[in-house]
Amino acid sequence: TVKLIERELERRYFTPIIRRIESIKEEFGYAYWTVETDAGPRRFTVREMQYNVLLLSPEHVLIIDVDGNRYEIPNYERLDAKSRKYIENLL
């Protein structure tokens, strides 16, 4: 039972780490993200980015998509120049 609970917690609180941002396209109040994460490529949508792209510390960013999934960038200053520019334009 402990292993079952641990697996469920990992699944429920799975938070991919964003390694690279391929694109962010904004349209009608939504932002469509295409990224590369430690769990592979992902595409997701963020609404109201001022509330759902959160700076947790000077470098640590948390992004919450429209489905409640969470994505992290532990230190956006370590991203490639293109990805860093996307984040800096949002903050």
Biopython code that builds the backbone (N, CA, C, O; Angstrom):
import numpy as np
from Bio.PDB.StructureBuilder import StructureBuilder

atoms = [
    (1, "THR", "N", (0.809, -1.205, 0.000)),
    (1, "THR", "CA", (0.000, 0.000, 0.000)),
    (1, "THR", "C", (0.852, 1.269, 0.000)),
    (1, "THR", "O", (0.455, 2.260, -0.613)),
    (2, "VAL", "N", (1.985, 1.271, 0.654)),
    (2, "VAL", "CA", (2.839, 2.461, 0.673)),
    (2, "VAL", "C", (3.328, 2.775, -0.737)),
    (2, "VAL", "O", (3.320, 3.933, -1.153)),
    (3, "LYS", "N", (3.752, 1.750, -1.475)),
    (3, "LYS", "CA", (4.236, 1.964, -2.850)),
    (3, "LYS", "C", (3.117, 2.488, -3.742)),
    (3, "LYS", "O", (3.358, 3.337, -4.600)),
    (4, "LEU", "N", (1.908, 1.998, -3.551)),
    (4, "LEU", "CA", (0.759, 2.463, -4.324)),
    (4, "LEU", "C", (0.500, 3.947, -4.050)),
    (4, "LEU", "O", (0.249, 4.720, -4.974)),
    (5, "ILE", "N", (0.562, 4.328, -2.802)),
    (5, "ILE", "CA", (0.357, 5.732, -2.423)),
    (5, "ILE", "C", (1.473, 6.605, -3.015)),
    (5, "ILE", "O", (1.206, 7.688, -3.535)),
    (6, "GLU", "N", (2.726, 6.126, -2.933)),
    (6, "GLU", "CA", (3.840, 6.890, -3.497)),
    (6, "GLU", "C", (3.676, 7.081, -4.999)),
    (6, "GLU", "O", (3.920, 8.172, -5.515)),
    (7, "ARG", "N", (3.263, 6.026, -5.708)),
    (7, "ARG", "CA", (3.054, 6.131, -7.161)),
    (7, "ARG", "C", (1.949, 7.132, -7.491)),
    (7, "ARG", "O", (2.074, 7.917, -8.431)),
    (8, "GLU", "N", (0.876, 7.098, -6.720)),
    (8, "GLU", "CA", (-0.236, 8.023, -6.961)),
    (8, "GLU", "C", (0.192, 9.469, -6.700)),
    (8, "GLU", "O", (-0.181, 10.370, -7.451)),
    (9, "LEU", "N", (0.967, 9.692, -5.650)),
    (9, "LEU", "CA", (1.459, 11.047, -5.357)),
    (9, "LEU", "C", (2.390, 11.543, -6.462)),
    (9, "LEU", "O", (2.310, 12.703, -6.865)),
    (10, "GLU", "N", (3.278, 10.665, -6.957)),
    (10, "GLU", "CA", (4.160, 11.040, -8.054)),
    (10, "GLU", "C", (3.359, 11.397, -9.297)),
    (10, "GLU", "O", (3.675, 12.370, -9.981)),
    (11, "ARG", "N", (2.329, 10.621, -9.593)),
    (11, "ARG", "CA", (1.503, 10.878, -10.761)),
    (11, "ARG", "C", (0.735, 12.183, -10.603)),
    (11, "ARG", "O", (0.681, 12.996, -11.526)),
    (12, "ARG", "N", (0.152, 12.376, -9.452)),
    (12, "ARG", "CA", (-0.689, 13.548, -9.209)),
    (12, "ARG", "C", (0.118, 14.837, -9.160)),
    (12, "ARG", "O", (-0.346, 15.882, -9.615)),
    (13, "TYR", "N", (1.327, 14.764, -8.609)),
    (13, "TYR", "CA", (2.146, 15.963, -8.443)),
    (13, "TYR", "C", (3.332, 15.992, -9.404)),
    (13, "TYR", "O", (4.332, 16.660, -9.142)),
    (14, "PHE", "N", (3.220, 15.276, -10.503)),
    (14, "PHE", "CA", (4.243, 15.253, -11.532)),
    (14, "PHE", "C", (4.398, 16.662, -12.095)),
    (14, "PHE", "O", (3.431, 17.255, -12.574)),
    (15, "THR", "N", (5.602, 17.189, -12.039)),
    (15, "THR", "CA", (5.870, 18.545, -12.505)),
    (15, "THR", "C", (7.084, 18.502, -13.429)),
    (15, "THR", "O", (8.222, 18.517, -12.959)),
    (16, "PRO", "N", (6.846, 18.447, -14.746)),
    (16, "PRO", "CA", (7.986, 18.432, -15.670)),
    (16, "PRO", "C", (8.827, 19.705, -15.556)),
    (16, "PRO", "O", (8.311, 20.794, -15.304)),
    (17, "ILE", "N", (10.120, 19.536, -15.746)),
    (17, "ILE", "CA", (11.054, 20.657, -15.747)),
    (17, "ILE", "C", (11.250, 21.099, -17.194)),
    (17, "ILE", "O", (11.630, 20.295, -18.045)),
    (18, "ILE", "N", (10.995, 22.356, -17.469)),
    (18, "ILE", "CA", (11.174, 22.894, -18.820)),
    (18, "ILE", "C", (12.664, 23.137, -19.063)),
    (18, "ILE", "O", (13.324, 23.855, -18.311)),
    (19, "ARG", "N", (13.176, 22.521, -20.134)),
    (19, "ARG", "CA", (14.582, 22.666, -20.519)),
    (19, "ARG", "C", (14.760, 23.694, -21.631)),
    (19, "ARG", "O", (15.795, 24.355, -21.715)),
    (20, "ARG", "N", (13.732, 23.823, -22.493)),
    (20, "ARG", "CA", (13.810, 24.755, -23.616)),
    (20, "ARG", "C", (12.400, 25.155, -24.026)),
    (20, "ARG", "O", (11.485, 24.333, -23.998)),
    (21, "ILE", "N", (12.226, 26.414, -24.406)),
    (21, "ILE", "CA", (10.947, 26.900, -24.920)),
    (21, "ILE", "C", (11.097, 27.062, -26.424)),
    (21, "ILE", "O", (11.897, 27.867, -26.900)),
    (22, "GLU", "N", (10.323, 26.295, -27.154)),
    (22, "GLU", "CA", (10.359, 26.374, -28.621)),
    (22, "GLU", "C", (9.567, 27.593, -29.100)),
    (22, "GLU", "O", (10.018, 28.339, -29.969)),
    (23, "SER", "N", (8.369, 27.781, -28.514)),
    (23, "SER", "CA", (7.550, 28.929, -28.903)),
    (23, "SER", "C", (6.470, 29.191, -27.867)),
    (23, "SER", "O", (6.054, 28.294, -27.133)),
    (24, "ILE", "N", (6.027, 30.441, -27.827)),
    (24, "ILE", "CA", (4.845, 30.857, -27.067)),
    (24, "ILE", "C", (4.061, 31.761, -28.005)),
    (24, "ILE", "O", (4.531, 32.833, -28.388)),
    (25, "LYS", "N", (2.882, 31.327, -28.364)),
    (25, "LYS", "CA", (2.035, 32.116, -29.266)),
    (25, "LYS", "C", (0.805, 32.572, -28.495)),
    (25, "LYS", "O", (0.079, 31.749, -27.938)),
    (26, "GLU", "N", (0.569, 33.875, -28.462)),
    (26, "GLU", "CA", (-0.579, 34.423, -27.739)),
    (26, "GLU", "C", (-1.699, 34.751, -28.708)),
    (26, "GLU", "O", (-1.483, 35.314, -29.781)),
    (27, "GLU", "N", (-2.918, 34.378, -28.289)),
    (27, "GLU", "CA", (-4.086, 34.618, -29.125)),
    (27, "GLU", "C", (-5.337, 34.636, -28.251)),
    (27, "GLU", "O", (-5.609, 33.675, -27.532)),
    (28, "PHE", "N", (-6.089, 35.719, -28.312)),
    (28, "PHE", "CA", (-7.369, 35.842, -27.608)),
    (28, "PHE", "C", (-7.255, 35.540, -26.108)),
    (28, "PHE", "O", (-8.120, 34.868, -25.547)),
    (29, "GLY", "N", (-6.204, 36.029, -25.464)),
    (29, "GLY", "CA", (-6.044, 35.854, -24.028)),
    (29, "GLY", "C", (-5.454, 34.520, -23.607)),
    (29, "GLY", "O", (-5.330, 34.247, -22.413)),
    (30, "TYR", "N", (-5.090, 33.687, -24.569)),
    (30, "TYR", "CA", (-4.468, 32.395, -24.273)),
    (30, "TYR", "C", (-3.059, 32.384, -24.849)),
    (30, "TYR", "O", (-2.793, 33.010, -25.875)),
    (31, "ALA", "N", (-2.161, 31.669, -24.180)),
    (31, "ALA", "CA", (-0.800, 31.497, -24.676)),
    (31, "ALA", "C", (-0.578, 30.009, -24.911)),
    (31, "ALA", "O", (-0.792, 29.183, -24.024)),
    (32, "TYR", "N", (-0.151, 29.694, -26.105)),
    (32, "TYR", "CA", (0.082, 28.303, -26.506)),
    (32, "TYR", "C", (1.587, 28.045, -26.476)),
    (32, "TYR", "O", (2.343, 28.591, -27.280)),
    (33, "TRP", "N", (2.002, 27.204, -25.535)),
    (33, "TRP", "CA", (3.412, 26.924, -25.304)),
    (33, "TRP", "C", (3.809, 25.614, -25.981)),
    (33, "TRP", "O", (3.073, 24.629, -25.937)),
    (34, "THR", "N", (4.977, 25.623, -26.603)),
    (34, "THR", "CA", (5.615, 24.409, -27.106)),
    (34, "THR", "C", (6.993, 24.366, -26.453)),
    (34, "THR", "O", (7.814, 25.261, -26.656)),
    (35, "VAL", "N", (7.238, 23.320, -25.670)),
    (35, "VAL", "CA", (8.462, 23.262, -24.866)),
    (35, "VAL", "C", (9.088, 21.867, -24.922)),
    (35, "VAL", "O", (8.463, 20.890, -25.333)),
    (36, "GLU", "N", (10.333, 21.822, -24.497)),
    (36, "GLU", "CA", (11.041, 20.564, -24.284)),
    (36, "GLU", "C", (11.241, 20.448, -22.779)),
    (36, "GLU", "O", (11.758, 21.368, -22.144)),
    (37, "THR", "N", (10.825, 19.304, -22.201)),
    (37, "THR", "CA", (10.948, 19.098, -20.754)),
    (37, "THR", "C", (11.815, 17.884, -20.474)),
    (37, "THR", "O", (12.228, 17.170, -21.388)),
    (38, "ASP", "N", (12.083, 17.662, -19.200)),
    (38, "ASP", "CA", (12.816, 16.461, -18.807)),
    (38, "ASP", "C", (11.988, 15.197, -19.047)),
    (38, "ASP", "O", (12.510, 14.087, -18.946)),
    (39, "ALA", "N", (10.701, 15.359, -19.365)),
    (39, "ALA", "CA", (9.822, 14.232, -19.669)),
    (39, "ALA", "C", (9.464, 14.202, -21.159)),
    (39, "ALA", "O", (8.527, 13.510, -21.558)),
    (40, "GLY", "N", (10.207, 14.950, -21.976)),
    (40, "GLY", "CA", (9.958, 14.969, -23.414)),
    (40, "GLY", "C", (9.230, 16.225, -23.845)),
    (40, "GLY", "O", (8.971, 17.111, -23.031)),
    (41, "PRO", "N", (8.894, 16.305, -25.146)),
    (41, "PRO", "CA", (8.219, 17.498, -25.659)),
    (41, "PRO", "C", (6.794, 17.621, -25.119)),
    (41, "PRO", "O", (6.109, 16.620, -24.909)),
    (42, "ARG", "N", (6.362, 18.855, -24.901)),
    (42, "ARG", "CA", (5.011, 19.115, -24.401)),
    (42, "ARG", "C", (4.449, 20.343, -25.097)),
    (42, "ARG", "O", (5.176, 21.263, -25.471)),
    (43, "ARG", "N", (3.126, 20.327, -25.258)),
    (43, "ARG", "CA", (2.384, 21.499, -25.728)),
    (43, "ARG", "C", (1.270, 21.724, -24.724)),
    (43, "ARG", "O", (0.566, 20.790, -24.340)),
    (44, "PHE", "N", (1.116, 22.976, -24.300)),
    (44, "PHE", "CA", (0.067, 23.280, -23.333)),
    (44, "PHE", "C", (-0.387, 24.720, -23.503)),
    (44, "PHE", "O", (0.260, 25.518, -24.181)),
    (45, "THR", "N", (-1.503, 25.034, -22.877)),
    (45, "THR", "CA", (-2.116, 26.350, -22.992)),
    (45, "THR", "C", (-2.193, 27.001, -21.622)),
    (45, "THR", "O", (-2.561, 26.359, -20.638)),
    (46, "VAL", "N", (-1.845, 28.275, -21.565)),
    (46, "VAL", "CA", (-1.910, 29.049, -20.321)),
    (46, "VAL", "C", (-2.840, 30.227, -20.548)),
    (46, "VAL", "O", (-2.727, 30.940, -21.545)),
    (47, "ARG", "N", (-3.754, 30.423, -19.621)),
    (47, "ARG", "CA", (-4.651, 31.572, -19.654)),
    (47, "ARG", "C", (-4.238, 32.538, -18.554)),
    (47, "ARG", "O", (-3.746, 32.115, -17.507)),
    (48, "GLU", "N", (-4.430, 33.811, -18.779)),
    (48, "GLU", "CA", (-4.082, 34.840, -17.783)),
    (48, "GLU", "C", (-2.658, 34.629, -17.261)),
    (48, "GLU", "O", (-2.444, 34.296, -16.095)),
    (49, "MET", "N", (-1.710, 34.831, -18.147)),
    (49, "MET", "CA", (-0.322, 34.530, -17.785)),
    (49, "MET", "C", (0.163, 35.313, -16.571)),
    (49, "MET", "O", (1.037, 34.836, -15.847)),
    (50, "GLN", "N", (-0.384, 36.505, -16.331)),
    (50, "GLN", "CA", (0.059, 37.274, -15.165)),
    (50, "GLN", "C", (-0.253, 36.553, -13.855)),
    (50, "GLN", "O", (0.374, 36.834, -12.833)),
    (51, "TYR", "N", (-1.216, 35.626, -13.873)),
    (51, "TYR", "CA", (-1.569, 34.858, -12.675)),
    (51, "TYR", "C", (-1.037, 33.429, -12.706)),
    (51, "TYR", "O", (-0.978, 32.777, -11.663)),
    (52, "ASN", "N", (-0.654, 32.933, -13.863)),
    (52, "ASN", "CA", (-0.283, 31.528, -14.000)),
    (52, "ASN", "C", (1.155, 31.285, -14.420)),
    (52, "ASN", "O", (1.560, 30.140, -14.621)),
    (53, "VAL", "N", (1.927, 32.350, -14.554)),
    (53, "VAL", "CA", (3.371, 32.248, -14.707)),
    (53, "VAL", "C", (3.936, 32.971, -13.489)),
    (53, "VAL", "O", (3.940, 34.200, -13.423)),
    (54, "LEU", "N", (4.411, 32.185, -12.533)),
    (54, "LEU", "CA", (4.761, 32.720, -11.217)),
    (54, "LEU", "C", (6.261, 32.664, -10.970)),
    (54, "LEU", "O", (6.903, 31.641, -11.209)),
    (55, "LEU", "N", (6.802, 33.747, -10.500)),
    (55, "LEU", "CA", (8.200, 33.797, -10.100)),
    (55, "LEU", "C", (8.255, 33.402, -8.631)),
    (55, "LEU", "O", (7.808, 34.153, -7.764)),
    (56, "LEU", "N", (8.808, 32.210, -8.348)),
    (56, "LEU", "CA", (8.863, 31.704, -6.972)),
    (56, "LEU", "C", (10.083, 32.218, -6.220)),
    (56, "LEU", "O", (10.070, 32.309, -4.992)),
    (57, "SER", "N", (11.127, 32.551, -6.953)),
    (57, "SER", "CA", (12.334, 33.154, -6.406)),
    (57, "SER", "C", (12.920, 33.986, -7.552)),
    (57, "SER", "O", (12.324, 34.027, -8.628)),
    (58, "PRO", "N", (14.050, 34.640, -7.362)),
    (58, "PRO", "CA", (14.565, 35.463, -8.464)),
    (58, "PRO", "C", (14.775, 34.720, -9.793)),
    (58, "PRO", "O", (14.755, 35.352, -10.850)),
    (59, "GLU", "N", (14.976, 33.399, -9.763)),
    (59, "GLU", "CA", (15.204, 32.640, -10.996)),
    (59, "GLU", "C", (14.200, 31.524, -11.235)),
    (59, "GLU", "O", (14.088, 31.041, -12.362)),
    (60, "HIS", "N", (13.476, 31.104, -10.226)),
    (60, "HIS", "CA", (12.612, 29.920, -10.282)),
    (60, "HIS", "C", (11.203, 30.301, -10.744)),
    (60, "HIS", "O", (10.541, 31.139, -10.132)),
    (61, "VAL", "N", (10.755, 29.667, -11.841)),
    (61, "VAL", "CA", (9.463, 29.986, -12.440)),
    (61, "VAL", "C", (8.556, 28.765, -12.395)),
    (61, "VAL", "O", (8.991, 27.648, -12.674)),
    (62, "LEU", "N", (7.296, 28.982, -12.042)),
    (62, "LEU", "CA", (6.260, 27.949, -12.060)),
    (62, "LEU", "C", (5.193, 28.386, -13.051)),
    (62, "LEU", "O", (4.727, 29.524, -13.012)),
    (63, "ILE", "N", (4.808, 27.471, -13.941)),
    (63, "ILE", "CA", (3.772, 27.744, -14.940)),
    (63, "ILE", "C", (2.635, 26.756, -14.712)),
    (63, "ILE", "O", (2.865, 25.556, -14.565)),
    (64, "ILE", "N", (1.406, 27.269, -14.683)),
    (64, "ILE", "CA", (0.226, 26.422, -14.487)),
    (64, "ILE", "C", (-0.643, 26.550, -15.725)),
    (64, "ILE", "O", (-1.053, 27.649, -16.100)),
    (65, "ASP", "N", (-0.925, 25.400, -16.366)),
    (65, "ASP", "CA", (-1.720, 25.458, -17.590)),
    (65, "ASP", "C", (-3.217, 25.424, -17.297)),
    (65, "ASP", "O", (-3.624, 25.330, -16.139)),
    (66, "VAL", "N", (-4.038, 25.501, -18.350)),
    (66, "VAL", "CA", (-5.488, 25.585, -18.180)),
    (66, "VAL", "C", (-6.078, 24.323, -17.547)),
    (66, "VAL", "O", (-7.190, 24.362, -17.022)),
    (67, "ASP", "N", (-5.349, 23.210, -17.589)),
    (67, "ASP", "CA", (-5.821, 21.964, -16.981)),
    (67, "ASP", "C", (-5.298, 21.776, -15.561)),
    (67, "ASP", "O", (-5.571, 20.754, -14.931)),
    (68, "GLY", "N", (-4.544, 22.761, -15.048)),
    (68, "GLY", "CA", (-4.000, 22.659, -13.699)),
    (68, "GLY", "C", (-2.667, 21.940, -13.624)),
    (68, "GLY", "O", (-2.134, 21.743, -12.532)),
    (69, "ASN", "N", (-2.113, 21.541, -14.772)),
    (69, "ASN", "CA", (-0.783, 20.922, -14.779)),
    (69, "ASN", "C", (0.262, 21.987, -14.482)),
    (69, "ASN", "O", (0.113, 23.154, -14.846)),
    (70, "ARG", "N", (1.317, 21.555, -13.816)),
    (70, "ARG", "CA", (2.376, 22.479, -13.415)),
    (70, "ARG", "C", (3.667, 22.135, -14.140)),
    (70, "ARG", "O", (3.990, 20.966, -14.355)),
    (71, "TYR", "N", (4.390, 23.171, -14.508)),
    (71, "TYR", "CA", (5.689, 23.038, -15.157)),
    (71, "TYR", "C", (6.639, 23.967, -14.421)),
    (71, "TYR", "O", (6.246, 25.050, -13.986)),
    (72, "GLU", "N", (7.888, 23.543, -14.282)),
    (72, "GLU", "CA", (8.858, 24.357, -13.551)),
    (72, "GLU", "C", (10.068, 24.689, -14.399)),
    (72, "GLU", "O", (10.475, 23.923, -15.272)),
    (73, "ILE", "N", (10.624, 25.843, -14.121)),
    (73, "ILE", "CA", (11.936, 26.226, -14.623)),
    (73, "ILE", "C", (12.728, 26.604, -13.369)),
    (73, "ILE", "O", (12.562, 27.704, -12.843)),
    (74, "PRO", "N", (13.586, 25.701, -12.887)),
    (74, "PRO", "CA", (14.300, 25.974, -11.630)),
    (74, "PRO", "C", (15.170, 27.219, -11.677)),
    (74, "PRO", "O", (15.293, 27.927, -10.678)),
    (75, "ASN", "N", (15.783, 27.496, -12.843)),
    (75, "ASN", "CA", (16.604, 28.692, -12.974)),
    (75, "ASN", "C", (16.556, 29.140, -14.442)),
    (75, "ASN", "O", (17.292, 28.623, -15.283)),
    (76, "TYR", "N", (15.684, 30.101, -14.732)),
    (76, "TYR", "CA", (15.496, 30.503, -16.129)),
    (76, "TYR", "C", (16.757, 31.153, -16.720)),
    (76, "TYR", "O", (16.905, 31.208, -17.941)),
    (77, "GLU", "N", (17.657, 31.639, -15.874)),
    (77, "GLU", "CA", (18.893, 32.243, -16.365)),
    (77, "GLU", "C", (19.822, 31.208, -17.003)),
    (77, "GLU", "O", (20.750, 31.569, -17.726)),
    (78, "ARG", "N", (19.577, 29.939, -16.740)),
    (78, "ARG", "CA", (20.394, 28.870, -17.321)),
    (78, "ARG", "C", (19.826, 28.345, -18.639)),
    (78, "ARG", "O", (20.432, 27.473, -19.263)),
    (79, "LEU", "N", (18.688, 28.856, -19.069)),
    (79, "LEU", "CA", (18.107, 28.444, -20.345)),
    (79, "LEU", "C", (18.900, 29.047, -21.502)),
    (79, "LEU", "O", (19.680, 29.981, -21.309)),
    (80, "ASP", "N", (18.698, 28.509, -22.702)),
    (80, "ASP", "CA", (19.316, 29.096, -23.887)),
    (80, "ASP", "C", (18.747, 30.512, -24.090)),
    (80, "ASP", "O", (17.723, 30.868, -23.506)),
    (81, "ALA", "N", (19.416, 31.298, -24.914)),
    (81, "ALA", "CA", (19.062, 32.715, -25.083)),
    (81, "ALA", "C", (17.620, 32.915, -25.541)),
    (81, "ALA", "O", (16.932, 33.796, -25.026)),
    (82, "LYS", "N", (17.153, 32.122, -26.490)),
    (82, "LYS", "CA", (15.781, 32.260, -27.002)),
    (82, "LYS", "C", (14.758, 31.970, -25.900)),
    (82, "LYS", "O", (13.797, 32.719, -25.725)),
    (83, "SER", "N", (14.971, 30.885, -25.165)),
    (83, "SER", "CA", (14.050, 30.517, -24.082)),
    (83, "SER", "C", (14.058, 31.578, -22.982)),
    (83, "SER", "O", (13.008, 31.949, -22.458)),
    (84, "ARG", "N", (15.238, 32.055, -22.643)),
    (84, "ARG", "CA", (15.374, 33.080, -21.598)),
    (84, "ARG", "C", (14.619, 34.343, -22.002)),
    (84, "ARG", "O", (13.964, 34.969, -21.169)),
    (85, "LYS", "N", (14.709, 34.716, -23.273)),
    (85, "LYS", "CA", (14.023, 35.928, -23.747)),
    (85, "LYS", "C", (12.507, 35.782, -23.607)),
    (85, "LYS", "O", (11.834, 36.732, -23.208)),
    (86, "TYR", "N", (11.958, 34.600, -23.930)),
    (86, "TYR", "CA", (10.525, 34.362, -23.749)),
    (86, "TYR", "C", (10.121, 34.634, -22.298)),
    (86, "TYR", "O", (9.149, 35.342, -22.037)),
    (87, "ILE", "N", (10.879, 34.062, -21.361)),
    (87, "ILE", "CA", (10.543, 34.216, -19.930)),
    (87, "ILE", "C", (10.718, 35.668, -19.494)),
    (87, "ILE", "O", (9.847, 36.215, -18.818)),
    (88, "GLU", "N", (11.797, 36.281, -19.860)),
    (88, "GLU", "CA", (12.043, 37.664, -19.441)),
    (88, "GLU", "C", (10.956, 38.605, -19.953)),
    (88, "GLU", "O", (10.620, 39.578, -19.277)),
    (89, "ASN", "N", (10.402, 38.335, -21.131)),
    (89, "ASN", "CA", (9.303, 39.165, -21.660)),
    (89, "ASN", "C", (8.011, 38.980, -20.852)),
    (89, "ASN", "O", (7.135, 39.845, -20.875)),
    (90, "LEU", "N", (7.898, 37.869, -20.149)),
    (90, "LEU", "CA", (6.683, 37.608, -19.352)),
    (90, "LEU", "C", (6.782, 38.172, -17.940)),
    (90, "LEU", "O", (5.766, 38.483, -17.318)),
    (91, "LEU", "N", (7.979, 38.303, -17.445)),
    (91, "LEU", "CA", (8.167, 38.687, -16.032)),
    (91, "LEU", "C", (8.235, 40.185, -15.830)),
    (91, "LEU", "O", (8.390, 40.650, -14.701)),
]
sb = StructureBuilder()
sb.init_structure("model")
sb.init_model(0)
sb.init_chain("A")
sb.init_seg("    ")
for serial, (resi, resn, name, xyz) in enumerate(atoms, 1):
    if name == "N":
        sb.init_residue(resn, " ", resi, " ")
    sb.init_atom(name, np.array(xyz, "f"), 0.0, 1.0, " ", f" {name:<3s}", serial, name[0])
structure = sb.get_structure()
